[in-house]
């Protein structure tokens, strides 16, 4: 298993890359780097893709 981290995961290309990594049998998604937002953590980039931050 190859561990993968994605920096810039909040954009359209990052979202597509998340989807591709999650579907690949040899890859494990271990990190998502997203820019900070006021008042909390940005979670919209991982919603609906089957990966949880916790």
mmCIF entry with sequence, helices, sheets and N, C-alpha, C, O atoms, coordinates in Angstrom:
data_MODEL
# 
_entry.id   MODEL 
# 
_entity.id                         1 
_entity.type                       polymer 
_entity.pdbx_number_of_molecules   1 
# 
_entity_poly.entity_id                      1 
_entity_poly.type                           'polypeptide(L)' 
_entity_poly.nstd_linkage                   no 
_entity_poly.nstd_monomer                   no 
_entity_poly.pdbx_seq_one_letter_code       
;(UNK)(UNK)(UNK)(UNK)(UNK)(UNK)(UNK)(UNK)(UNK)(UNK)(UNK)(UNK)(UNK)(UNK)(UNK)(UNK)
(UNK)(UNK)(UNK)(UNK)(UNK)(UNK)(UNK)(UNK)(UNK)(UNK)(UNK)(UNK)(UNK)(UNK)(UNK)(UNK)
(UNK)(UNK)(UNK)(UNK)(UNK)(UNK)(UNK)(UNK)(UNK)(UNK)(UNK)(UNK)(UNK)(UNK)(UNK)(UNK)
(UNK)(UNK)(UNK)(UNK)(UNK)(UNK)
;
_entity_poly.pdbx_seq_one_letter_code_can   XXXXXXXXXXXXXXXXXXXXXXXXXXXXXXXXXXXXXXXXXXXXXXXXXXXXXX 
_entity_poly.pdbx_strand_id                 A 
# 
loop_
_entity_poly_seq.entity_id 
_entity_poly_seq.num 
_entity_poly_seq.mon_id 
_entity_poly_seq.hetero 
1 1  UNK n 
1 2  UNK n 
1 3  UNK n 
1 4  UNK n 
1 5  UNK n 
1 6  UNK n 
1 7  UNK n 
1 8  UNK n 
1 9  UNK n 
1 10 UNK n 
1 11 UNK n 
1 12 UNK n 
1 13 UNK n 
1 14 UNK n 
1 15 UNK n 
1 16 UNK n 
1 17 UNK n 
1 18 UNK n 
1 19 UNK n 
1 20 UNK n 
1 21 UNK n 
1 22 UNK n 
1 23 UNK n 
1 24 UNK n 
1 25 UNK n 
1 26 UNK n 
1 27 UNK n 
1 28 UNK n 
1 29 UNK n 
1 30 UNK n 
1 31 UNK n 
1 32 UNK n 
1 33 UNK n 
1 34 UNK n 
1 35 UNK n 
1 36 UNK n 
1 37 UNK n 
1 38 UNK n 
1 39 UNK n 
1 40 UNK n 
1 41 UNK n 
1 42 UNK n 
1 43 UNK n 
1 44 UNK n 
1 45 UNK n 
1 46 UNK n 
1 47 UNK n 
1 48 UNK n 
1 49 UNK n 
1 50 UNK n 
1 51 UNK n 
1 52 UNK n 
1 53 UNK n 
1 54 UNK n 
# 
_struct_asym.id          A 
_struct_asym.entity_id   1 
# 
_struct_conf.conf_type_id            HELX_P 
_struct_conf.id                      HELX_P1 
_struct_conf.pdbx_PDB_helix_id       AA1 
_struct_conf.beg_label_comp_id       UNK 
_struct_conf.beg_label_asym_id       A 
_struct_conf.beg_label_seq_id        12 
_struct_conf.pdbx_beg_PDB_ins_code   ? 
_struct_conf.end_label_comp_id       UNK 
_struct_conf.end_label_asym_id       A 
_struct_conf.end_label_seq_id        23 
_struct_conf.pdbx_end_PDB_ins_code   ? 
_struct_conf.beg_auth_comp_id        UNK 
_struct_conf.beg_auth_asym_id        A 
_struct_conf.beg_auth_seq_id         12 
_struct_conf.end_auth_comp_id        UNK 
_struct_conf.end_auth_asym_id        A 
_struct_conf.end_auth_seq_id         23 
_struct_conf.pdbx_PDB_helix_class    1 
_struct_conf.details                 ? 
_struct_conf.pdbx_PDB_helix_length   12 
# 
_struct_conf_type.id          HELX_P 
_struct_conf_type.criteria    ? 
_struct_conf_type.reference   ? 
# 
_struct_sheet.id               AA1 
_struct_sheet.type             ? 
_struct_sheet.number_strands   2 
_struct_sheet.details          ? 
# 
_struct_sheet_order.sheet_id     AA1 
_struct_sheet_order.range_id_1   1 
_struct_sheet_order.range_id_2   2 
_struct_sheet_order.offset       ? 
_struct_sheet_order.sense        parallel 
# 
loop_
_struct_sheet_range.sheet_id 
_struct_sheet_range.id 
_struct_sheet_range.beg_label_comp_id 
_struct_sheet_range.beg_label_asym_id 
_struct_sheet_range.beg_label_seq_id 
_struct_sheet_range.pdbx_beg_PDB_ins_code 
_struct_sheet_range.end_label_comp_id 
_struct_sheet_range.end_label_asym_id 
_struct_sheet_range.end_label_seq_id 
_struct_sheet_range.pdbx_end_PDB_ins_code 
_struct_sheet_range.beg_auth_comp_id 
_struct_sheet_range.beg_auth_asym_id 
_struct_sheet_range.beg_auth_seq_id 
_struct_sheet_range.end_auth_comp_id 
_struct_sheet_range.end_auth_asym_id 
_struct_sheet_range.end_auth_seq_id 
AA1 1 UNK A 2  ? UNK A 7  ? UNK A 2  UNK A 7  
AA1 2 UNK A 27 ? UNK A 33 ? UNK A 27 UNK A 33 
# 
loop_
_atom_site.group_PDB 
_atom_site.id 
_atom_site.type_symbol 
_atom_site.label_atom_id 
_atom_site.label_alt_id 
_atom_site.label_comp_id 
_atom_site.label_asym_id 
_atom_site.label_entity_id 
_atom_site.label_seq_id 
_atom_site.pdbx_PDB_ins_code 
_atom_site.Cartn_x 
_atom_site.Cartn_y 
_atom_site.Cartn_z 
_atom_site.occupancy 
_atom_site.B_iso_or_equiv 
_atom_site.pdbx_formal_charge 
_atom_site.auth_seq_id 
_atom_site.auth_comp_id 
_atom_site.auth_asym_id 
_atom_site.auth_atom_id 
_atom_site.pdbx_PDB_model_num 
ATOM 1   N N  . UNK A 1 1  ? 0.849   -1.177 0.000  1.00 0.00 ? 1  UNK A N  1 
ATOM 2   C CA . UNK A 1 1  ? 0.000   0.000  0.000  1.00 0.00 ? 1  UNK A CA 1 
ATOM 3   C C  . UNK A 1 1  ? 0.899   1.246  0.000  1.00 0.00 ? 1  UNK A C  1 
ATOM 4   O O  . UNK A 1 1  ? 1.830   1.351  0.798  1.00 0.00 ? 1  UNK A O  1 
ATOM 5   N N  . UNK A 1 2  ? 0.612   2.156  -0.879 1.00 0.00 ? 2  UNK A N  1 
ATOM 6   C CA . UNK A 1 2  ? 1.355   3.408  -0.966 1.00 0.00 ? 2  UNK A CA 1 
ATOM 7   C C  . UNK A 1 2  ? 0.531   4.500  -0.291 1.00 0.00 ? 2  UNK A C  1 
ATOM 8   O O  . UNK A 1 2  ? -0.625  4.728  -0.651 1.00 0.00 ? 2  UNK A O  1 
ATOM 9   N N  . UNK A 1 3  ? 1.128   5.171  0.684  1.00 0.00 ? 3  UNK A N  1 
ATOM 10  C CA . UNK A 1 3  ? 0.438   6.255  1.396  1.00 0.00 ? 3  UNK A CA 1 
ATOM 11  C C  . UNK A 1 3  ? 0.556   7.539  0.587  1.00 0.00 ? 3  UNK A C  1 
ATOM 12  O O  . UNK A 1 3  ? 1.635   7.887  0.108  1.00 0.00 ? 3  UNK A O  1 
ATOM 13  N N  . UNK A 1 4  ? -0.581  8.248  0.439  1.00 0.00 ? 4  UNK A N  1 
ATOM 14  C CA . UNK A 1 4  ? -0.648  9.441  -0.394 1.00 0.00 ? 4  UNK A CA 1 
ATOM 15  C C  . UNK A 1 4  ? -1.202  10.610 0.404  1.00 0.00 ? 4  UNK A C  1 
ATOM 16  O O  . UNK A 1 4  ? -2.160  10.454 1.162  1.00 0.00 ? 4  UNK A O  1 
ATOM 17  N N  . UNK A 1 5  ? -0.596  11.787 0.230  1.00 0.00 ? 5  UNK A N  1 
ATOM 18  C CA . UNK A 1 5  ? -1.127  13.029 0.774  1.00 0.00 ? 5  UNK A CA 1 
ATOM 19  C C  . UNK A 1 5  ? -1.379  13.995 -0.367 1.00 0.00 ? 5  UNK A C  1 
ATOM 20  O O  . UNK A 1 5  ? -0.622  14.030 -1.337 1.00 0.00 ? 5  UNK A O  1 
ATOM 21  N N  . UNK A 1 6  ? -2.439  14.776 -0.255 1.00 0.00 ? 6  UNK A N  1 
ATOM 22  C CA . UNK A 1 6  ? -2.797  15.737 -1.297 1.00 0.00 ? 6  UNK A CA 1 
ATOM 23  C C  . UNK A 1 6  ? -2.784  17.135 -0.695 1.00 0.00 ? 6  UNK A C  1 
ATOM 24  O O  . UNK A 1 6  ? -3.485  17.413 0.278  1.00 0.00 ? 6  UNK A O  1 
ATOM 25  N N  . UNK A 1 7  ? -1.980  18.005 -1.286 1.00 0.00 ? 7  UNK A N  1 
ATOM 26  C CA . UNK A 1 7  ? -1.933  19.406 -0.877 1.00 0.00 ? 7  UNK A CA 1 
ATOM 27  C C  . UNK A 1 7  ? -2.741  20.202 -1.900 1.00 0.00 ? 7  UNK A C  1 
ATOM 28  O O  . UNK A 1 7  ? -2.581  20.005 -3.105 1.00 0.00 ? 7  UNK A O  1 
ATOM 29  N N  . UNK A 1 8  ? -3.602  21.092 -1.430 1.00 0.00 ? 8  UNK A N  1 
ATOM 30  C CA . UNK A 1 8  ? -4.468  21.842 -2.331 1.00 0.00 ? 8  UNK A CA 1 
ATOM 31  C C  . UNK A 1 8  ? -5.725  21.056 -2.660 1.00 0.00 ? 8  UNK A C  1 
ATOM 32  O O  . UNK A 1 8  ? -6.232  21.117 -3.779 1.00 0.00 ? 8  UNK A O  1 
ATOM 33  N N  . UNK A 1 9  ? -6.219  20.324 -1.684 1.00 0.00 ? 9  UNK A N  1 
ATOM 34  C CA . UNK A 1 9  ? -7.330  19.407 -1.916 1.00 0.00 ? 9  UNK A CA 1 
ATOM 35  C C  . UNK A 1 9  ? -8.693  20.087 -1.987 1.00 0.00 ? 9  UNK A C  1 
ATOM 36  O O  . UNK A 1 9  ? -9.690  19.409 -2.233 1.00 0.00 ? 9  UNK A O  1 
ATOM 37  N N  . UNK A 1 10 ? -8.774  21.395 -1.783 1.00 0.00 ? 10 UNK A N  1 
ATOM 38  C CA . UNK A 1 10 ? -10.078 22.050 -1.755 1.00 0.00 ? 10 UNK A CA 1 
ATOM 39  C C  . UNK A 1 10 ? -10.575 22.454 -3.137 1.00 0.00 ? 10 UNK A C  1 
ATOM 40  O O  . UNK A 1 10 ? -11.757 22.762 -3.286 1.00 0.00 ? 10 UNK A O  1 
ATOM 41  N N  . UNK A 1 11 ? -9.734  22.465 -4.130 1.00 0.00 ? 11 UNK A N  1 
ATOM 42  C CA . UNK A 1 11 ? -10.141 22.866 -5.475 1.00 0.00 ? 11 UNK A CA 1 
ATOM 43  C C  . UNK A 1 11 ? -10.722 21.729 -6.283 1.00 0.00 ? 11 UNK A C  1 
ATOM 44  O O  . UNK A 1 11 ? -10.796 20.591 -5.819 1.00 0.00 ? 11 UNK A O  1 
ATOM 45  N N  . UNK A 1 12 ? -11.131 22.046 -7.493 1.00 0.00 ? 12 UNK A N  1 
ATOM 46  C CA . UNK A 1 12 ? -11.730 21.056 -8.381 1.00 0.00 ? 12 UNK A CA 1 
ATOM 47  C C  . UNK A 1 12 ? -10.733 19.948 -8.712 1.00 0.00 ? 12 UNK A C  1 
ATOM 48  O O  . UNK A 1 12 ? -11.084 18.770 -8.652 1.00 0.00 ? 12 UNK A O  1 
ATOM 49  N N  . UNK A 1 13 ? -9.510  20.301 -9.057 1.00 0.00 ? 13 UNK A N  1 
ATOM 50  C CA . UNK A 1 13 ? -8.503  19.291 -9.381 1.00 0.00 ? 13 UNK A CA 1 
ATOM 51  C C  . UNK A 1 13 ? -8.177  18.433 -8.153 1.00 0.00 ? 13 UNK A C  1 
ATOM 52  O O  . UNK A 1 13 ? -7.992  17.222 -8.272 1.00 0.00 ? 13 UNK A O  1 
ATOM 53  N N  . UNK A 1 14 ? -8.107  19.056 -6.983 1.00 0.00 ? 14 UNK A N  1 
ATOM 54  C CA . UNK A 1 14 ? -7.850  18.307 -5.759 1.00 0.00 ? 14 UNK A CA 1 
ATOM 55  C C  . UNK A 1 14 ? -8.958  17.318 -5.461 1.00 0.00 ? 14 UNK A C  1 
ATOM 56  O O  . UNK A 1 14 ? -8.693  16.190 -5.047 1.00 0.00 ? 14 UNK A O  1 
ATOM 57  N N  . UNK A 1 15 ? -10.191 17.733 -5.668 1.00 0.00 ? 15 UNK A N  1 
ATOM 58  C CA . UNK A 1 15 ? -11.330 16.841 -5.451 1.00 0.00 ? 15 UNK A CA 1 
ATOM 59  C C  . UNK A 1 15 ? -11.305 15.647 -6.388 1.00 0.00 ? 15 UNK A C  1 
ATOM 60  O O  . UNK A 1 15 ? -11.619 14.525 -5.991 1.00 0.00 ? 15 UNK A O  1 
ATOM 61  N N  . UNK A 1 16 ? -10.934 15.895 -7.624 1.00 0.00 ? 16 UNK A N  1 
ATOM 62  C CA . UNK A 1 16 ? -10.839 14.802 -8.592 1.00 0.00 ? 16 UNK A CA 1 
ATOM 63  C C  . UNK A 1 16 ? -9.696  13.858 -8.226 1.00 0.00 ? 16 UNK A C  1 
ATOM 64  O O  . UNK A 1 16 ? -9.819  12.642 -8.372 1.00 0.00 ? 16 UNK A O  1 
ATOM 65  N N  . UNK A 1 17 ? -8.599  14.412 -7.758 1.00 0.00 ? 17 UNK A N  1 
ATOM 66  C CA . UNK A 1 17 ? -7.470  13.591 -7.334 1.00 0.00 ? 17 UNK A CA 1 
ATOM 67  C C  . UNK A 1 17 ? -7.833  12.727 -6.126 1.00 0.00 ? 17 UNK A C  1 
ATOM 68  O O  . UNK A 1 17 ? -7.424  11.569 -6.041 1.00 0.00 ? 17 UNK A O  1 
ATOM 69  N N  . UNK A 1 18 ? -8.599  13.293 -5.195 1.00 0.00 ? 18 UNK A N  1 
ATOM 70  C CA . UNK A 1 18 ? -9.090  12.511 -4.051 1.00 0.00 ? 18 UNK A CA 1 
ATOM 71  C C  . UNK A 1 18 ? -9.885  11.316 -4.544 1.00 0.00 ? 18 UNK A C  1 
ATOM 72  O O  . UNK A 1 18 ? -9.679  10.191 -4.088 1.00 0.00 ? 18 UNK A O  1 
ATOM 73  N N  . UNK A 1 19 ? -10.788 11.561 -5.472 1.00 0.00 ? 19 UNK A N  1 
ATOM 74  C CA . UNK A 1 19 ? -11.619 10.489 -6.010 1.00 0.00 ? 19 UNK A CA 1 
ATOM 75  C C  . UNK A 1 19 ? -10.773 9.395  -6.651 1.00 0.00 ? 19 UNK A C  1 
ATOM 76  O O  . UNK A 1 19 ? -11.019 8.209  -6.428 1.00 0.00 ? 19 UNK A O  1 
ATOM 77  N N  . UNK A 1 20 ? -9.784  9.782  -7.439 1.00 0.00 ? 20 UNK A N  1 
ATOM 78  C CA . UNK A 1 20 ? -8.931  8.814  -8.109 1.00 0.00 ? 20 UNK A CA 1 
ATOM 79  C C  . UNK A 1 20 ? -8.103  7.994  -7.116 1.00 0.00 ? 20 UNK A C  1 
ATOM 80  O O  . UNK A 1 20 ? -7.961  6.780  -7.268 1.00 0.00 ? 20 UNK A O  1 
ATOM 81  N N  . UNK A 1 21 ? -7.561  8.669  -6.101 1.00 0.00 ? 21 UNK A N  1 
ATOM 82  C CA . UNK A 1 21 ? -6.761  7.962  -5.095 1.00 0.00 ? 21 UNK A CA 1 
ATOM 83  C C  . UNK A 1 21 ? -7.619  6.961  -4.334 1.00 0.00 ? 21 UNK A C  1 
ATOM 84  O O  . UNK A 1 21 ? -7.186  5.835  -4.088 1.00 0.00 ? 21 UNK A O  1 
ATOM 85  N N  . UNK A 1 22 ? -8.834  7.362  -3.959 1.00 0.00 ? 22 UNK A N  1 
ATOM 86  C CA . UNK A 1 22 ? -9.712  6.470  -3.206 1.00 0.00 ? 22 UNK A CA 1 
ATOM 87  C C  . UNK A 1 22 ? -10.123 5.239  -4.008 1.00 0.00 ? 22 UNK A C  1 
ATOM 88  O O  . UNK A 1 22 ? -10.389 4.184  -3.432 1.00 0.00 ? 22 UNK A O  1 
ATOM 89  N N  . UNK A 1 23 ? -10.174 5.364  -5.312 1.00 0.00 ? 23 UNK A N  1 
ATOM 90  C CA . UNK A 1 23 ? -10.566 4.237  -6.155 1.00 0.00 ? 23 UNK A CA 1 
ATOM 91  C C  . UNK A 1 23 ? -9.404  3.309  -6.494 1.00 0.00 ? 23 UNK A C  1 
ATOM 92  O O  . UNK A 1 23 ? -9.620  2.196  -6.973 1.00 0.00 ? 23 UNK A O  1 
ATOM 93  N N  . UNK A 1 24 ? -8.184  3.753  -6.253 1.00 0.00 ? 24 UNK A N  1 
ATOM 94  C CA . UNK A 1 24 ? -7.015  2.958  -6.628 1.00 0.00 ? 24 UNK A CA 1 
ATOM 95  C C  . UNK A 1 24 ? -6.726  1.911  -5.554 1.00 0.00 ? 24 UNK A C  1 
ATOM 96  O O  . UNK A 1 24 ? -6.630  2.261  -4.377 1.00 0.00 ? 24 UNK A O  1 
ATOM 97  N N  . UNK A 1 25 ? -6.586  0.650  -5.923 1.00 0.00 ? 25 UNK A N  1 
ATOM 98  C CA . UNK A 1 25 ? -6.408  -0.411 -4.927 1.00 0.00 ? 25 UNK A CA 1 
ATOM 99  C C  . UNK A 1 25 ? -5.049  -0.389 -4.214 1.00 0.00 ? 25 UNK A C  1 
ATOM 100 O O  . UNK A 1 25 ? -4.918  -0.988 -3.147 1.00 0.00 ? 25 UNK A O  1 
ATOM 101 N N  . UNK A 1 26 ? -4.052  0.276  -4.765 1.00 0.00 ? 26 UNK A N  1 
ATOM 102 C CA . UNK A 1 26 ? -2.711  0.285  -4.176 1.00 0.00 ? 26 UNK A CA 1 
ATOM 103 C C  . UNK A 1 26 ? -2.399  1.555  -3.386 1.00 0.00 ? 26 UNK A C  1 
ATOM 104 O O  . UNK A 1 26 ? -1.298  1.694  -2.853 1.00 0.00 ? 26 UNK A O  1 
ATOM 105 N N  . UNK A 1 27 ? -3.360  2.489  -3.304 1.00 0.00 ? 27 UNK A N  1 
ATOM 106 C CA . UNK A 1 27 ? -3.111  3.772  -2.645 1.00 0.00 ? 27 UNK A CA 1 
ATOM 107 C C  . UNK A 1 27 ? -3.967  3.920  -1.393 1.00 0.00 ? 27 UNK A C  1 
ATOM 108 O O  . UNK A 1 27 ? -5.104  3.451  -1.343 1.00 0.00 ? 27 UNK A O  1 
ATOM 109 N N  . UNK A 1 28 ? -3.402  4.583  -0.381 1.00 0.00 ? 28 UNK A N  1 
ATOM 110 C CA . UNK A 1 28 ? -4.118  4.896  0.852  1.00 0.00 ? 28 UNK A CA 1 
ATOM 111 C C  . UNK A 1 28 ? -4.015  6.406  1.094  1.00 0.00 ? 28 UNK A C  1 
ATOM 112 O O  . UNK A 1 28 ? -2.912  6.935  1.230  1.00 0.00 ? 28 UNK A O  1 
ATOM 113 N N  . UNK A 1 29 ? -5.132  7.086  1.146  1.00 0.00 ? 29 UNK A N  1 
ATOM 114 C CA . UNK A 1 29 ? -5.154  8.527  1.386  1.00 0.00 ? 29 UNK A CA 1 
ATOM 115 C C  . UNK A 1 29 ? -4.926  8.792  2.871  1.00 0.00 ? 29 UNK A C  1 
ATOM 116 O O  . UNK A 1 29 ? -5.712  8.355  3.711  1.00 0.00 ? 29 UNK A O  1 
ATOM 117 N N  . UNK A 1 30 ? -3.845  9.510  3.194  1.00 0.00 ? 30 UNK A N  1 
ATOM 118 C CA . UNK A 1 30 ? -3.490  9.718  4.598  1.00 0.00 ? 30 UNK A CA 1 
ATOM 119 C C  . UNK A 1 30 ? -3.477  11.183 5.005  1.00 0.00 ? 30 UNK A C  1 
ATOM 120 O O  . UNK A 1 30 ? -3.457  11.478 6.200  1.00 0.00 ? 30 UNK A O  1 
ATOM 121 N N  . UNK A 1 31 ? -3.488  12.113 4.051  1.00 0.00 ? 31 UNK A N  1 
ATOM 122 C CA . UNK A 1 31 ? -3.405  13.529 4.399  1.00 0.00 ? 31 UNK A CA 1 
ATOM 123 C C  . UNK A 1 31 ? -4.086  14.376 3.339  1.00 0.00 ? 31 UNK A C  1 
ATOM 124 O O  . UNK A 1 31 ? -3.924  14.135 2.143  1.00 0.00 ? 31 UNK A O  1 
ATOM 125 N N  . UNK A 1 32 ? -4.853  15.373 3.785  1.00 0.00 ? 32 UNK A N  1 
ATOM 126 C CA . UNK A 1 32 ? -5.411  16.389 2.893  1.00 0.00 ? 32 UNK A CA 1 
ATOM 127 C C  . UNK A 1 32 ? -4.977  17.752 3.393  1.00 0.00 ? 32 UNK A C  1 
ATOM 128 O O  . UNK A 1 32 ? -5.249  18.106 4.540  1.00 0.00 ? 32 UNK A O  1 
ATOM 129 N N  . UNK A 1 33 ? -4.316  18.511 2.561  1.00 0.00 ? 33 UNK A N  1 
ATOM 130 C CA . UNK A 1 33 ? -3.922  19.867 2.926  1.00 0.00 ? 33 UNK A CA 1 
ATOM 131 C C  . UNK A 1 33 ? -4.862  20.861 2.265  1.00 0.00 ? 33 UNK A C  1 
ATOM 132 O O  . UNK A 1 33 ? -4.962  20.922 1.039  1.00 0.00 ? 33 UNK A O  1 
ATOM 133 N N  . UNK A 1 34 ? -5.548  21.636 3.093  1.00 0.00 ? 34 UNK A N  1 
ATOM 134 C CA . UNK A 1 34 ? -6.477  22.649 2.585  1.00 0.00 ? 34 UNK A CA 1 
ATOM 135 C C  . UNK A 1 34 ? -6.170  23.983 3.255  1.00 0.00 ? 34 UNK A C  1 
ATOM 136 O O  . UNK A 1 34 ? -5.704  24.010 4.395  1.00 0.00 ? 34 UNK A O  1 
ATOM 137 N N  . UNK A 1 35 ? -6.426  25.090 2.559  1.00 0.00 ? 35 UNK A N  1 
ATOM 138 C CA . UNK A 1 35 ? -6.191  26.393 3.179  1.00 0.00 ? 35 UNK A CA 1 
ATOM 139 C C  . UNK A 1 35 ? -7.139  26.619 4.355  1.00 0.00 ? 35 UNK A C  1 
ATOM 140 O O  . UNK A 1 35 ? -8.279  26.158 4.322  1.00 0.00 ? 35 UNK A O  1 
ATOM 141 N N  . UNK A 1 36 ? -6.689  27.316 5.383  1.00 0.00 ? 36 UNK A N  1 
ATOM 142 C CA . UNK A 1 36 ? -7.565  27.583 6.530  1.00 0.00 ? 36 UNK A CA 1 
ATOM 143 C C  . UNK A 1 36 ? -8.691  28.550 6.152  1.00 0.00 ? 36 UNK A C  1 
ATOM 144 O O  . UNK A 1 36 ? -8.557  29.366 5.240  1.00 0.00 ? 36 UNK A O  1 
ATOM 145 N N  . UNK A 1 37 ? -9.786  28.433 6.874  1.00 0.00 ? 37 UNK A N  1 
ATOM 146 C CA . UNK A 1 37 ? -10.912 29.359 6.708  1.00 0.00 ? 37 UNK A CA 1 
ATOM 147 C C  . UNK A 1 37 ? -11.242 29.963 8.063  1.00 0.00 ? 37 UNK A C  1 
ATOM 148 O O  . UNK A 1 37 ? -10.967 29.366 9.104  1.00 0.00 ? 37 UNK A O  1 
ATOM 149 N N  . UNK A 1 38 ? -11.827 31.136 8.044  1.00 0.00 ? 38 UNK A N  1 
ATOM 150 C CA . UNK A 1 38 ? -12.206 31.771 9.313  1.00 0.00 ? 38 UNK A CA 1 
ATOM 151 C C  . UNK A 1 38 ? -13.267 30.956 10.022 1.00 0.00 ? 38 UNK A C  1 
ATOM 152 O O  . UNK A 1 38 ? -14.244 30.527 9.408  1.00 0.00 ? 38 UNK A O  1 
ATOM 153 N N  . UNK A 1 39 ? -13.076 30.743 11.317 1.00 0.00 ? 39 UNK A N  1 
ATOM 154 C CA . UNK A 1 39 ? -14.103 30.125 12.139 1.00 0.00 ? 39 UNK A CA 1 
ATOM 155 C C  . UNK A 1 39 ? -14.122 28.616 12.157 1.00 0.00 ? 39 UNK A C  1 
ATOM 156 O O  . UNK A 1 39 ? -15.032 28.031 12.746 1.00 0.00 ? 39 UNK A O  1 
ATOM 157 N N  . UNK A 1 40 ? -13.157 27.957 11.537 1.00 0.00 ? 40 UNK A N  1 
ATOM 158 C CA . UNK A 1 40 ? -13.183 26.502 11.629 1.00 0.00 ? 40 UNK A CA 1 
ATOM 159 C C  . UNK A 1 40 ? -12.393 25.826 10.542 1.00 0.00 ? 40 UNK A C  1 
ATOM 160 O O  . UNK A 1 40 ? -11.583 26.446 9.852  1.00 0.00 ? 40 UNK A O  1 
ATOM 161 N N  . UNK A 1 41 ? -12.643 24.551 10.402 1.00 0.00 ? 41 UNK A N  1 
ATOM 162 C CA . UNK A 1 41 ? -11.921 23.710 9.457  1.00 0.00 ? 41 UNK A CA 1 
ATOM 163 C C  . UNK A 1 41 ? -12.763 23.533 8.211  1.00 0.00 ? 41 UNK A C  1 
ATOM 164 O O  . UNK A 1 41 ? -13.977 23.345 8.294  1.00 0.00 ? 41 UNK A O  1 
ATOM 165 N N  . UNK A 1 42 ? -12.128 23.593 7.071  1.00 0.00 ? 42 UNK A N  1 
ATOM 166 C CA . UNK A 1 42 ? -12.833 23.383 5.813  1.00 0.00 ? 42 UNK A CA 1 
ATOM 167 C C  . UNK A 1 42 ? -13.057 21.889 5.623  1.00 0.00 ? 42 UNK A C  1 
ATOM 168 O O  . UNK A 1 42 ? -12.100 21.117 5.571  1.00 0.00 ? 42 UNK A O  1 
ATOM 169 N N  . UNK A 1 43 ? -14.297 21.488 5.520  1.00 0.00 ? 43 UNK A N  1 
ATOM 170 C CA . UNK A 1 43 ? -14.604 20.073 5.351  1.00 0.00 ? 43 UNK A CA 1 
ATOM 171 C C  . UNK A 1 43 ? -15.298 19.787 4.024  1.00 0.00 ? 43 UNK A C  1 
ATOM 172 O O  . UNK A 1 43 ? -15.503 18.623 3.678  1.00 0.00 ? 43 UNK A O  1 
ATOM 173 N N  . UNK A 1 44 ? -15.658 20.810 3.286  1.00 0.00 ? 44 UNK A N  1 
ATOM 174 C CA . UNK A 1 44 ? -16.414 20.579 2.063  1.00 0.00 ? 44 UNK A CA 1 
ATOM 175 C C  . UNK A 1 44 ? -15.635 19.769 1.042  1.00 0.00 ? 44 UNK A C  1 
ATOM 176 O O  . UNK A 1 44 ? -16.230 19.102 0.194  1.00 0.00 ? 44 UNK A O  1 
ATOM 177 N N  . UNK A 1 45 ? -14.298 19.819 1.114  1.00 0.00 ? 45 UNK A N  1 
ATOM 178 C CA . UNK A 1 45 ? -13.509 19.085 0.112  1.00 0.00 ? 45 UNK A CA 1 
ATOM 179 C C  . UNK A 1 45 ? -13.549 17.581 0.339  1.00 0.00 ? 45 UNK A C  1 
ATOM 180 O O  . UNK A 1 45 ? -13.247 16.821 -0.581 1.00 0.00 ? 45 UNK A O  1 
ATOM 181 N N  . UNK A 1 46 ? -13.912 17.131 1.528  1.00 0.00 ? 46 UNK A N  1 
ATOM 182 C CA . UNK A 1 46 ? -13.933 15.693 1.770  1.00 0.00 ? 46 UNK A CA 1 
ATOM 183 C C  . UNK A 1 46 ? -15.352 15.147 1.894  1.00 0.00 ? 46 UNK A C  1 
ATOM 184 O O  . UNK A 1 46 ? -15.534 13.935 2.006  1.00 0.00 ? 46 UNK A O  1 
ATOM 185 N N  . UNK A 1 47 ? -16.346 16.006 1.877  1.00 0.00 ? 47 UNK A N  1 
ATOM 186 C CA . UNK A 1 47 ? -17.720 15.569 2.006  1.00 0.00 ? 47 UNK A CA 1 
ATOM 187 C C  . UNK A 1 47 ? -18.126 14.758 0.770  1.00 0.00 ? 47 UNK A C  1 
ATOM 188 O O  . UNK A 1 47 ? -17.929 15.196 -0.364 1.00 0.00 ? 47 UNK A O  1 
ATOM 189 N N  . UNK A 1 48 ? -18.678 13.602 1.001  1.00 0.00 ? 48 UNK A N  1 
ATOM 190 C CA . UNK A 1 48 ? -19.200 12.798 -0.108 1.00 0.00 ? 48 UNK A CA 1 
ATOM 191 C C  . UNK A 1 48 ? -18.168 11.954 -0.828 1.00 0.00 ? 48 UNK A C  1 
ATOM 192 O O  . UNK A 1 48 ? -18.508 11.271 -1.795 1.00 0.00 ? 48 UNK A O  1 
ATOM 193 N N  . UNK A 1 49 ? -16.924 11.978 -0.392 1.00 0.00 ? 49 UNK A N  1 
ATOM 194 C CA . UNK A 1 49 ? -15.916 11.193 -1.119 1.00 0.00 ? 49 UNK A CA 1 
ATOM 195 C C  . UNK A 1 49 ? -15.546 9.915  -0.391 1.00 0.00 ? 49 UNK A C  1 
ATOM 196 O O  . UNK A 1 49 ? -14.716 9.153  -0.887 1.00 0.00 ? 49 UNK A O  1 
ATOM 197 N N  . UNK A 1 50 ? -16.130 9.655  0.766  1.00 0.00 ? 50 UNK A N  1 
ATOM 198 C CA . UNK A 1 50 ? -15.859 8.419  1.474  1.00 0.00 ? 50 UNK A CA 1 
ATOM 199 C C  . UNK A 1 50 ? -14.650 8.448  2.385  1.00 0.00 ? 50 UNK A C  1 
ATOM 200 O O  . UNK A 1 50 ? -14.278 7.420  2.951  1.00 0.00 ? 50 UNK A O  1 
ATOM 201 N N  . UNK A 1 51 ? -14.029 9.606  2.538  1.00 0.00 ? 51 UNK A N  1 
ATOM 202 C CA . UNK A 1 51 ? -12.850 9.736  3.416  1.00 0.00 ? 51 UNK A CA 1 
ATOM 203 C C  . UNK A 1 51 ? -13.215 10.652 4.558  1.00 0.00 ? 51 UNK A C  1 
ATOM 204 O O  . UNK A 1 51 ? -13.829 11.697 4.342  1.00 0.00 ? 51 UNK A O  1 
ATOM 205 N N  . UNK A 1 52 ? -12.847 10.279 5.778  1.00 0.00 ? 52 UNK A N  1 
ATOM 206 C CA . UNK A 1 52 ? -13.160 11.112 6.925  1.00 0.00 ? 52 UNK A CA 1 
ATOM 207 C C  . UNK A 1 52 ? -11.878 11.640 7.550  1.00 0.00 ? 52 UNK A C  1 
ATOM 208 O O  . UNK A 1 52 ? -10.825 11.008 7.459  1.00 0.00 ? 52 UNK A O  1 
ATOM 209 N N  . UNK A 1 53 ? -11.973 12.785 8.176  1.00 0.00 ? 53 UNK A N  1 
ATOM 210 C CA . UNK A 1 53 ? -10.789 13.428 8.746  1.00 0.00 ? 53 UNK A CA 1 
ATOM 211 C C  . UNK A 1 53 ? -10.507 12.969 10.163 1.00 0.00 ? 53 UNK A C  1 
ATOM 212 O O  . UNK A 1 53 ? -9.493  13.361 10.740 1.00 0.00 ? 53 UNK A O  1 
ATOM 213 N N  . UNK A 1 54 ? -11.371 12.152 10.739 1.00 0.00 ? 54 UNK A N  1 
ATOM 214 C CA . UNK A 1 54 ? -11.207 11.898 12.123 1.00 0.00 ? 54 UNK A CA 1 
ATOM 215 C C  . UNK A 1 54 ? -10.822 10.590 12.585 1.00 0.00 ? 54 UNK A C  1 
ATOM 216 O O  . UNK A 1 54 ? -10.682 10.378 13.790 1.00 0.00 ? 54 UNK A O  1 
# 
